[in-house]
Amino acid sequence: MGVISIRLNKDEEKILKKLSEHFHEDKSALVKKSLYELYENILDLDEIKKFETKERKGKISFYTAEDILKIS
């Protein structure tokens, strides 16, 4: 497992302390959770871009609830 050192200014330290107290998590866990959430945001944005590209090309279609019920 890698170990990194993070330098925080006083305001950042206060924020991290407040988050740690609020979520009842240690600071390391909060940093890790933040990394995963940021990475998830990137993946989500990639999927949105793919969807929008397909939509512009007219390759996307939607079904109403009524349409779905007719198929079933």
C-alpha positions as CSV (number, residue, x, y, z in Angstrom):
1,M,0.0,0.0,0.0
2,G,1.4,3.4,-1.0
3,V,1.7,6.2,1.5
4,I,1.4,9.8,0.4
5,S,1.9,13.1,2.2
6,I,-0.6,15.9,1.7
7,R,0.1,19.5,2.6
8,L,-2.9,21.4,3.7
9,N,-3.2,25.1,4.6
10,K,-5.1,26.1,7.8
11,D,-8.4,26.4,6.1
12,E,-8.1,23.0,4.4
13,E,-7.2,21.5,7.7
14,K,-10.3,23.0,9.3
15,I,-12.5,21.7,6.5
16,L,-11.0,18.2,6.7
17,K,-11.4,18.1,10.5
18,K,-15.0,19.3,10.2
19,L,-15.8,16.6,7.6
20,S,-14.1,13.9,9.7
21,E,-16.2,14.8,12.7
22,H,-19.4,15.1,10.7
23,F,-19.1,11.8,8.8
24,H,-17.4,10.0,11.7
25,E,-14.6,8.9,9.4
26,D,-10.9,9.3,9.7
27,K,-9.2,11.8,7.4
28,S,-7.5,9.1,5.3
29,A,-10.9,7.5,4.6
30,L,-12.4,10.8,3.6
31,V,-9.5,11.5,1.1
32,K,-9.9,8.0,-0.4
33,K,-13.7,8.5,-0.7
34,S,-13.2,11.8,-2.4
35,L,-10.9,10.2,-4.9
36,Y,-13.4,7.5,-5.8
37,E,-16.2,10.1,-6.1
38,L,-14.1,12.3,-8.4
39,Y,-13.2,9.2,-10.5
40,E,-16.8,8.2,-10.7
41,N,-17.7,11.7,-11.9
42,I,-15.2,11.3,-14.8
43,L,-16.7,7.9,-15.8
44,D,-20.2,9.4,-15.6
45,L,-19.2,12.3,-17.9
46,D,-17.7,9.9,-20.4
47,E,-21.0,7.9,-20.5
48,I,-22.9,11.2,-20.9
49,K,-20.7,12.2,-23.9
50,K,-21.2,8.8,-25.5
51,F,-25.0,9.1,-25.1
52,E,-25.0,12.6,-26.5
53,T,-23.0,11.6,-29.5
54,K,-25.5,8.7,-30.2
55,E,-28.4,11.1,-29.7
56,R,-27.0,13.6,-32.2
57,K,-26.6,10.8,-34.7
58,G,-30.2,9.8,-34.2
59,K,-29.3,6.4,-32.8
60,I,-31.3,6.9,-29.6
61,S,-35.0,6.2,-29.1
62,F,-37.3,6.4,-26.2
63,Y,-40.3,4.3,-25.2
64,T,-43.2,5.6,-23.1
65,A,-44.6,3.5,-20.2
66,E,-47.6,2.8,-22.4
67,D,-45.4,1.4,-25.1
68,I,-43.6,-0.8,-22.7
69,L,-46.8,-2.2,-21.3
70,K,-48.1,-3.0,-24.8
71,I,-44.9,-5.0,-25.5
72,S,-45.2,-7.0,-22.3
